[in-house]
Amino acid sequence: MFSLPLRDDALLRPLEIWHAEEFAAHLDRAREHIRPWVGPAFVTDDLDGARATLRRYAERRATDQAGLFGIWRDGTLVGGVMYVDFNTALGSCEIGCWLEPAGEGHGLITAACATLLDWALTTRGLHRAEWRCRADNARSSAVAERLGMTLEGVQREYWPYGGARYDKQYWAILAPEWQARRA
């Protein structure tokens, strides 16, 4: 399909069902690192689970409701970005991300998310893009800030994990704000 350079050693491209073995191997490296921060349905434990996750996103992509894109660094899948939700009727989307430790600190998530925002808010003409994360996930909040998003609110004790409950932040950027940043 397509492959977009994020930097000299990193590419963004669709993450599809035929990547199941590579995705499962990636999750083996990333699982415990990302588990506190992403939804439990995303963090699978085996090849069948990886294939099911990819199939679920492929089916939603086919109906223009979601999308899943991998980040490859030096030829290895190290993470990705997604349209968790893509709603043309409402003119909004939610983006998300994940990354294994080997991919951190290289600006890959910010660059990949900017690509998703640009496509959704400029090419597809959506009006609003959202970002949701646990309030104690400083790295995720920092990405939202770098993308020019505004913190719109916090849901207190929304996110259950490991026997505790965590606050969830809601960030967003509107198309005119994004286009002004890109100009």
TAGIMO-V957307 format. One record per residue. N is the residue number from 1. RES is the residue in one small letter. PHI is phi in whole degrees, 0 to 359 (NA if undefined). Layout:
# TAGIMO-V957307
N|RES|PHI ; N|RES|PHI
This chain:
# TAGIMO-V957307
1|m|NA ; 2|f|242 ; 3|s|214 ; 4|l|248 ; 5|p|288 ; 6|l|263 ; 7|r|193 ; 8|d|304 ; 9|d|252 ; 10|a|221 ; 11|l|232 ; 12|l|246 ; 13|r|206 ; 14|p|304 ; 15|l|255 ; 16|e|240 ; 17|i|305 ; 18|w|292 ; 19|h|269 ; 20|a|305 ; 21|e|295 ; 22|e|294 ; 23|f|295 ; 24|a|297 ; 25|a|296 ; 26|h|299 ; 27|l|297 ; 28|d|300 ; 29|r|281 ; 30|a|259 ; 31|r|313 ; 32|e|290 ; 33|h|289 ; 34|i|262 ; 35|r|309 ; 36|p|292 ; 37|w|252 ; 38|v|243 ; 39|g|297 ; 40|p|297 ; 41|a|291 ; 42|f|279 ; 43|v|273 ; 44|t|267 ; 45|d|249 ; 46|d|204 ; 47|l|298 ; 48|d|298 ; 49|g|294 ; 50|a|297 ; 51|r|297 ; 52|a|296 ; 53|t|298 ; 54|l|296 ; 55|r|295 ; 56|r|302 ; 57|y|290 ; 58|a|297 ; 59|e|295 ; 60|r|288 ; 61|r|294 ; 62|a|297 ; 63|t|254 ; 64|d|62 ; 65|q|244 ; 66|a|194 ; 67|g|192 ; 68|l|228 ; 69|f|225 ; 70|g|267 ; 71|i|247 ; 72|w|252 ; 73|r|242 ; 74|d|51 ; 75|g|81 ; 76|t|246 ; 77|l|293 ; 78|v|243 ; 79|g|166 ; 80|g|181 ; 81|v|227 ; 82|m|207 ; 83|y|268 ; 84|v|298 ; 85|d|215 ; 86|f|222 ; 87|n|233 ; 88|t|290 ; 89|a|296 ; 90|l|272 ; 91|g|71 ; 92|s|219 ; 93|c|213 ; 94|e|239 ; 95|i|250 ; 96|g|212 ; 97|c|203 ; 98|w|202 ; 99|l|203 ; 100|e|278 ; 101|p|305 ; 102|a|296 ; 103|g|263 ; 104|e|287 ; 105|g|82 ; 106|h|241 ; 107|g|74 ; 108|l|291 ; 109|i|294 ; 110|t|300 ; 111|a|296 ; 112|a|293 ; 113|c|294 ; 114|a|298 ; 115|t|297 ; 116|l|296 ; 117|l|298 ; 118|d|298 ; 119|w|294 ; 120|a|292 ; 121|l|273 ; 122|t|251 ; 123|t|294 ; 124|r|274 ; 125|g|77 ; 126|l|292 ; 127|h|262 ; 128|r|216 ; 129|a|233 ; 130|e|244 ; 131|w|220 ; 132|r|234 ; 133|c|204 ; 134|r|298 ; 135|a|296 ; 136|d|269 ; 137|n|266 ; 138|a|300 ; 139|r|295 ; 140|s|292 ; 141|s|299 ; 142|a|296 ; 143|v|297 ; 144|a|304 ; 145|e|296 ; 146|r|299 ; 147|l|279 ; 148|g|85 ; 149|m|282 ; 150|t|253 ; 151|l|287 ; 152|e|263 ; 153|g|173 ; 154|v|225 ; 155|q|263 ; 156|r|287 ; 157|e|47 ; 158|y|276 ; 159|w|260 ; 160|p|278 ; 161|y|198 ; 162|g|58 ; 163|g|83 ; 164|a|235 ; 165|r|237 ; 166|y|237 ; 167|d|289 ; 168|k|240 ; 169|q|268 ; 170|y|241 ; 171|w|244 ; 172|a|202 ; 173|i|222 ; 174|l|262 ; 175|a|307 ; 176|p|298 ; 177|e|293 ; 178|w|297 ; 179|q|294 ; 180|a|295 ; 181|r|293 ; 182|r|281 ; 183|a|288
